[in-house]
Amino acid sequence: MSDYREVIDRARRMQDFQVQVEVPAEGFRFTGVIPYDMEIVGRQAFVTVPALSIEEAVQKANEFFQNTP
């Protein structure tokens, strides 16, 4: 299968998952673009992530928080 067909197939199979992840330490703040719809309540973030599985959605949300300075 060609690369563009694989990308289109992946996009068609994606779903929105709502995952809950812990917000990093006190004083955390966002810089730059926030790629997901989210609501933060206390130290918990409820994040809507497009992905193929719930596991991938959790991984993407955690990576976002870990890689945000």
Short mmCIF file of the C-alpha atoms (twelve columns), coordinates in Angstrom:
data_MODEL
# 
_entry.id   MODEL 
# 
loop_
_atom_site.group_PDB 
_atom_site.id 
_atom_site.type_symbol 
_atom_site.label_atom_id 
_atom_site.label_alt_id 
_atom_site.label_comp_id 
_atom_site.label_asym_id 
_atom_site.label_seq_id 
_atom_site.Cartn_x 
_atom_site.Cartn_y 
_atom_site.Cartn_z 
_atom_site.pdbx_PDB_model_num 
ATOM 1  C CA . MET A 1  0.000   0.000  0.000  1 
ATOM 2  C CA . SER A 2  1.356   3.428  -0.847 1 
ATOM 3  C CA . ASP A 3  2.265   5.906  1.873  1 
ATOM 4  C CA . TYR A 4  -0.580  8.311  1.206  1 
ATOM 5  C CA . ARG A 5  -3.138  5.479  1.311  1 
ATOM 6  C CA . GLU A 6  -1.761  4.363  4.675  1 
ATOM 7  C CA . VAL A 7  -2.134  7.904  6.023  1 
ATOM 8  C CA . ILE A 8  -5.693  8.197  4.710  1 
ATOM 9  C CA . ASP A 9  -6.596  4.759  6.111  1 
ATOM 10 C CA . ARG A 10 -5.177  5.708  9.516  1 
ATOM 11 C CA . ALA A 11 -7.102  8.997  9.535  1 
ATOM 12 C CA . ARG A 12 -10.350 7.181  8.730  1 
ATOM 13 C CA . ARG A 13 -9.876  4.714  11.586 1 
ATOM 14 C CA . MET A 14 -9.083  7.345  14.224 1 
ATOM 15 C CA . GLN A 15 -11.547 8.067  17.017 1 
ATOM 16 C CA . ASP A 16 -11.693 10.691 19.760 1 
ATOM 17 C CA . PHE A 17 -10.872 9.283  23.195 1 
ATOM 18 C CA . GLN A 18 -11.218 11.193 26.458 1 
ATOM 19 C CA . VAL A 19 -8.374  10.321 28.787 1 
ATOM 20 C CA . GLN A 20 -7.454  11.510 32.248 1 
ATOM 21 C CA . VAL A 21 -3.835  12.327 33.039 1 
ATOM 22 C CA . GLU A 22 -2.128  14.012 35.954 1 
ATOM 23 C CA . VAL A 23 -0.917  17.568 35.417 1 
ATOM 24 C CA . PRO A 24 2.808   17.899 36.237 1 
ATOM 25 C CA . ALA A 25 4.153   19.674 39.333 1 
ATOM 26 C CA . GLU A 26 2.851   22.884 40.851 1 
ATOM 27 C CA . GLY A 27 3.563   25.906 38.703 1 
ATOM 28 C CA . PHE A 28 3.080   24.063 35.414 1 
ATOM 29 C CA . ARG A 29 1.983   26.311 32.561 1 
ATOM 30 C CA . PHE A 30 1.473   25.922 28.872 1 
ATOM 31 C CA . THR A 31 3.694   27.502 26.270 1 
ATOM 32 C CA . GLY A 32 2.953   27.314 22.578 1 
ATOM 33 C CA . VAL A 33 0.174   25.500 20.807 1 
ATOM 34 C CA . ILE A 34 -2.121  23.154 22.739 1 
ATOM 35 C CA . PRO A 35 -3.029  20.384 20.279 1 
ATOM 36 C CA . TYR A 36 -5.930  18.851 22.214 1 
ATOM 37 C CA . ASP A 37 -9.247  19.887 23.701 1 
ATOM 38 C CA . MET A 38 -8.898  19.641 27.468 1 
ATOM 39 C CA . GLU A 39 -10.298 20.647 30.815 1 
ATOM 40 C CA . ILE A 40 -8.096  20.822 33.897 1 
ATOM 41 C CA . VAL A 41 -9.618  20.289 37.327 1 
ATOM 42 C CA . GLY A 42 -7.098  20.500 40.142 1 
ATOM 43 C CA . ARG A 43 -4.166  18.295 39.154 1 
ATOM 44 C CA . GLN A 44 -6.161  16.194 36.667 1 
ATOM 45 C CA . ALA A 45 -6.486  16.952 32.961 1 
ATOM 46 C CA . PHE A 46 -9.358  15.506 30.949 1 
ATOM 47 C CA . VAL A 47 -7.981  15.448 27.419 1 
ATOM 48 C CA . THR A 48 -9.761  14.569 24.164 1 
ATOM 49 C CA . VAL A 49 -7.216  12.913 21.880 1 
ATOM 50 C CA . PRO A 50 -7.700  11.525 18.361 1 
ATOM 51 C CA . ALA A 51 -6.075  8.084  18.165 1 
ATOM 52 C CA . LEU A 52 -6.529  4.515  16.973 1 
ATOM 53 C CA . SER A 53 -6.805  3.095  20.508 1 
ATOM 54 C CA . ILE A 54 -7.223  4.211  24.099 1 
ATOM 55 C CA . GLU A 55 -3.611  3.156  24.761 1 
ATOM 56 C CA . GLU A 56 -2.337  5.410  21.983 1 
ATOM 57 C CA . ALA A 57 -4.495  8.282  23.285 1 
ATOM 58 C CA . VAL A 58 -3.075  7.958  26.810 1 
ATOM 59 C CA . GLN A 59 0.462   7.813  25.392 1 
ATOM 60 C CA . LYS A 60 -0.089  10.971 23.296 1 
ATOM 61 C CA . ALA A 61 -1.570  12.902 26.240 1 
ATOM 62 C CA . ASN A 62 1.263   11.877 28.569 1 
ATOM 63 C CA . GLU A 63 3.891   12.765 25.951 1 
ATOM 64 C CA . PHE A 64 2.326   16.195 25.517 1 
ATOM 65 C CA . PHE A 65 2.541   16.992 29.233 1 
ATOM 66 C CA . GLN A 66 6.049   15.512 29.597 1 
ATOM 67 C CA . ASN A 67 7.385   17.511 26.634 1 
ATOM 68 C CA . THR A 68 5.806   20.856 27.561 1 
ATOM 69 C CA . PRO A 69 8.407   23.025 29.297 1 
# 
